[in-house]
Amino acid sequence: MQTEIMKVKGMTCMGCVNSVKNVLERIPGVSSSEVSLEQGQVTIQYDGGMTGMDQFREAIEDAGFEVVNQA
C-alpha cells in the first residue's frame, strides 16, 4: 500500500468532504481516504499498481474541487 496527501481547494462543508471521499473510494485500487475540511487535504491509501495521482486529481476535479498540490 502507498499513501498520498493532496491539498484540495474549494471544500466548504461536510457535503464537500463526503463528495471527495466518495469519488476517491470508487477508484479501483483505493483502499481508504481521509478528508480533512479544516486542513483542506485528503490522505489516500492505495495500491500503486492499480492507480495513482493522475486518477485522484481527475476524480477530485471532476467533482468540482481543485487540487492545489501535494501536501
Buried (B, 14 or more C-beta within 10 A) or exposed (E): EEEBEBBBEBBEEEEBBEBBBEBBEEBEBBEEBBBEBEEBBBBBBBEEEEBBBEBBBEBBBEBEBEBEEEE
